[in-house]
C-alpha cells in the first residue's frame, strides 16, 4: 500500500499541488487524468523524489509503513519505485543495456540480461540496435516509449508510474506497449498511468481513476469516470 497524505508541493515560489491525499493499493491499476497544467507530472515527480520539489511539513508519503519523504530519488528506486518520464532525455554514451546492468547492480547475469533484452525487443517490436545505441539519442517518440517499457519490464518495480507512455506513439504501438506491460509487470505491482489517451485507458481498464484540476483531486472513481471524462471533458468536473 502506497499512501499520500496532505501532499502540498512547491517548485520555486509556486505551489503546484494542494493538500492531496490518495491511497494506491498493491496490484491495482490507477489512471490519473487532468487538463494541462493540473499537476499530474508534478505529482509523479514528487512521488519519485525530484530534488527541486519542496514538500510541506504536513506532507506524508508512506509505502508499506515506511516514510519516504526524506529519501532521495535513487533510494526510492532501490526500494522498487520506477518513473517513466513524459519526455525521457537522451544519455549520450550510455546504452539501455549498460544502464540496466548498472541499475541491477549484479542481481542478474550480464549474459542473461543481454538475451532477455533482445527477446523483449522482438516482443515489443523495436530493432535490437536500439539496445546498444546511446539511450534515447535520436530516438523517435514511439521508440523512446518502447525502451522505457523494456526498462520497466526488466526492473520489475513494485510501484511504477508511466507519465504519458502513449506520447508520440501510433494506435498500434499503444496497443503493443499496453499488452507488453500487462504481460511483464509484476501482478502485485502498483501501476499508475498518467494519460490523455482513450485507447490506452480502454486497454488497461483501470481500477481507480483520479481527476486532478488546479493541483487538487477533483474526482475519484472507476473506469466509468474515465470514459465520461474523456467524452464530456474536464469542465463538468468540480
C-alpha positions as CSV (number, residue, x, y, z in Angstrom):
1,X,0.0,0.0,0.0
2,X,1.3,3.4,-1.0
3,X,-0.3,6.3,0.8
4,X,-0.2,10.1,0.2
5,X,-1.5,12.4,2.9
6,X,-1.8,16.2,2.8
7,X,0.7,16.4,-0.1
8,X,1.4,20.1,-0.8
9,X,4.3,20.6,-3.3
10,X,6.1,23.7,-4.4
11,X,8.5,24.4,-7.2
12,X,10.4,27.6,-6.7
13,X,7.9,30.1,-5.4
14,X,4.9,28.4,-7.0
15,X,2.7,25.9,-5.1
16,X,1.6,23.3,-7.7
17,X,-0.1,20.6,-5.6
18,X,-2.5,21.5,-2.8
19,X,-3.3,19.1,0.1
20,X,-3.6,15.9,-1.9
21,X,-4.5,12.6,-0.1
22,X,-4.6,9.3,-2.0
23,X,-4.3,5.6,-1.5
24,X,-2.7,3.2,-4.1
25,X,-3.2,-0.5,-3.4
26,X,-0.8,-3.2,-4.4
27,X,-1.7,-4.9,-7.7
28,X,-4.1,-2.2,-8.7
29,X,-4.0,0.0,-11.9
30,X,-4.7,3.7,-11.4
31,X,-5.2,6.3,-14.2
32,X,-4.5,10.0,-13.4
33,X,-6.4,12.4,-15.7
34,X,-6.5,16.2,-15.8
35,X,-6.2,19.2,-18.1
36,X,-2.7,20.5,-19.0
37,X,-1.1,22.2,-16.0
38,X,-3.2,20.4,-13.5
39,X,-0.2,19.0,-11.7
40,X,-0.1,15.4,-13.0
41,X,3.6,15.3,-13.8
42,X,4.4,17.2,-10.6
43,X,2.6,14.5,-8.7
44,X,4.6,11.8,-10.3
45,X,7.9,13.7,-9.7
46,X,7.0,14.4,-6.1
47,X,6.3,10.7,-5.5
48,X,9.7,9.8,-7.1
49,X,11.6,12.5,-5.1
50,X,12.7,15.1,-7.6
51,X,15.0,17.3,-5.7
52,X,13.7,20.7,-6.9
53,X,10.2,19.9,-5.5
54,X,9.7,21.1,-1.9
55,X,7.0,19.3,0.2
56,X,5.2,20.9,3.1
57,X,5.9,19.7,6.6
58,X,2.4,18.2,6.7
59,X,3.0,16.1,3.6
60,X,3.4,12.4,4.1
61,X,4.5,9.7,1.6
62,X,4.3,6.2,3.1
63,X,5.0,2.9,1.4
64,X,4.1,-0.3,3.4
65,X,4.5,1.7,6.6
66,X,7.9,3.3,5.6
67,X,8.0,7.1,5.4
68,X,9.6,8.1,2.0
69,X,9.8,11.9,2.3
70,X,13.4,12.0,3.5
71,X,14.6,9.5,0.9
72,X,16.4,10.7,-2.3
73,X,15.1,9.5,-5.7
74,X,17.9,6.9,-6.1
75,X,17.0,5.3,-2.7
76,X,13.3,5.2,-3.7
77,X,14.3,3.5,-6.9
78,X,16.2,0.9,-4.9
79,X,13.1,0.2,-2.9
80,X,11.3,-0.7,-6.1
81,X,9.9,2.6,-7.5
82,X,10.1,3.4,-11.2
83,X,9.1,6.5,-13.1
84,X,8.9,6.6,-16.9
85,X,9.2,10.2,-18.0
86,X,6.9,12.0,-20.3
87,X,9.9,13.2,-22.4
88,X,12.9,11.0,-21.4
89,X,16.2,12.7,-22.0
90,X,19.0,11.1,-24.1
91,X,22.1,10.0,-22.3
92,X,25.0,10.1,-24.8
93,X,27.5,7.3,-24.5
94,X,25.2,5.1,-22.3
95,X,23.1,2.3,-23.8
96,X,20.0,0.9,-22.3
97,X,21.8,-2.4,-21.6
98,X,24.6,-0.6,-19.7
99,X,22.1,1.5,-17.8
100,X,20.1,-1.6,-16.7
101,X,23.3,-3.6,-15.9
102,X,24.2,-0.7,-13.5
103,X,20.7,-0.4,-12.1
104,X,20.5,-4.2,-11.4
105,X,23.9,-4.0,-9.6
106,X,24.9,-7.6,-10.2
107,X,21.4,-9.1,-9.5
108,X,21.3,-10.5,-13.0
109,X,24.0,-12.2,-15.0
110,X,25.1,-9.9,-17.9
111,X,24.7,-12.7,-20.4
112,X,21.2,-13.5,-19.2
113,X,20.3,-9.8,-19.3
114,X,21.7,-9.5,-22.9
115,X,19.5,-12.3,-24.1
116,X,16.4,-11.1,-22.2
117,X,16.7,-7.6,-23.7
118,X,16.7,-9.0,-27.2
119,X,13.7,-11.2,-26.5
120,X,11.8,-8.2,-25.1
121,X,12.8,-6.0,-28.0
122,X,11.4,-8.5,-30.5
123,X,8.2,-8.8,-28.5
124,X,7.6,-5.0,-28.3
125,X,8.7,-4.6,-32.0
126,X,11.8,-2.5,-31.7
127,X,15.1,-3.1,-33.5
128,X,17.8,-4.7,-31.4
129,X,20.2,-2.0,-32.4
130,X,18.4,0.4,-30.1
131,X,19.6,-1.6,-27.1
132,X,23.3,-0.8,-27.8
133,X,22.9,2.8,-29.0
134,X,23.0,5.8,-26.6
135,X,19.7,5.7,-24.8
136,X,17.0,7.9,-26.4
137,X,19.7,9.7,-28.5
138,X,17.9,10.3,-31.8
139,X,15.0,8.0,-31.0
140,X,11.5,8.8,-32.1
141,X,8.8,9.3,-29.5
142,X,7.5,5.8,-30.0
143,X,11.0,4.3,-29.8
144,X,11.6,6.1,-26.5
145,X,8.4,4.8,-25.0
146,X,9.1,1.2,-26.0
147,X,12.6,1.5,-24.4
148,X,11.0,2.8,-21.3
149,X,8.6,-0.1,-21.2
150,X,11.5,-2.5,-21.6
151,X,13.3,-0.9,-18.7
152,X,10.2,-1.3,-16.5
153,X,9.8,-5.0,-17.5
154,X,13.4,-5.8,-16.6
155,X,13.5,-3.9,-13.3
156,X,10.1,-5.3,-12.2
157,X,9.2,-2.5,-9.9
158,X,6.7,-2.7,-7.0
159,X,5.4,0.8,-7.9
160,X,5.6,2.1,-11.4
161,X,4.5,5.4,-12.8
162,X,4.1,6.0,-16.6
163,X,3.9,9.7,-17.4
164,X,2.2,9.6,-20.8
165,X,3.7,6.3,-22.1
166,X,1.5,6.8,-25.1
167,X,3.0,10.2,-26.2
168,X,4.5,10.0,-29.7
169,X,3.0,6.6,-30.5
170,X,0.5,5.4,-33.0
171,X,-2.5,3.3,-32.3
172,X,-0.8,0.0,-33.0
173,X,2.2,1.0,-30.8
174,X,-0.1,2.0,-27.9
175,X,-1.8,-1.5,-28.0
176,X,1.6,-3.3,-28.2
177,X,3.0,-1.3,-25.3
178,X,-0.1,-1.9,-23.1
179,X,-0.1,-5.6,-23.9
180,X,3.6,-5.8,-23.2
181,X,3.4,-4.1,-19.8
182,X,0.4,-6.3,-18.9
183,X,2.5,-9.4,-19.6
184,X,5.7,-8.3,-17.9
185,X,5.0,-6.1,-14.9
186,X,4.6,-8.0,-11.6
187,X,1.0,-8.8,-10.8
188,X,1.3,-7.2,-7.3
189,X,2.9,-4.0,-8.6
190,X,1.0,-0.7,-8.2
191,X,0.7,0.7,-11.7
192,X,-0.1,4.4,-12.2
193,X,-0.7,5.8,-15.7
194,X,-0.8,9.5,-16.4
195,X,-2.5,9.8,-19.8
196,X,-4.9,11.6,-22.2
197,X,-5.4,8.5,-24.4
198,X,-8.8,6.9,-24.5
199,X,-7.2,4.0,-26.3
200,X,-4.8,3.3,-23.5
201,X,-7.4,3.7,-20.8
202,X,-9.6,1.2,-22.6
203,X,-6.7,-1.3,-22.9
204,X,-5.5,-1.1,-19.3
205,X,-9.0,-0.9,-17.7
206,X,-8.1,1.0,-14.5
207,X,-9.4,0.0,-11.1
208,X,-9.3,3.6,-10.0
209,X,-9.4,7.0,-11.8
210,X,-8.1,10.2,-10.3
211,X,-9.0,13.5,-11.8
212,X,-6.7,16.4,-11.0
213,X,-7.7,20.0,-11.6
214,X,-5.7,23.1,-10.4
215,X,-3.4,20.9,-8.3
216,X,-6.2,19.3,-6.4
217,X,-8.1,16.0,-6.5
218,X,-11.4,17.0,-8.2
219,X,-12.9,13.5,-8.5
220,X,-12.3,9.8,-7.8
221,X,-14.0,6.9,-9.5
222,X,-13.6,3.8,-11.6
223,X,-13.3,3.1,-15.3
224,X,-16.7,4.7,-16.0
225,X,-15.4,8.0,-14.7
226,X,-12.6,7.9,-17.2
227,X,-14.9,7.2,-20.1
228,X,-17.3,10.0,-19.0
229,X,-14.5,12.5,-18.6
230,X,-12.9,11.7,-22.0
231,X,-16.3,12.1,-23.6
232,X,-17.5,15.2,-21.8
233,X,-14.2,16.9,-20.9
234,X,-13.0,18.3,-17.6
235,X,-15.3,21.3,-17.4
236,X,-18.1,19.3,-15.8
237,X,-15.7,18.0,-13.0
238,X,-15.9,20.3,-10.0
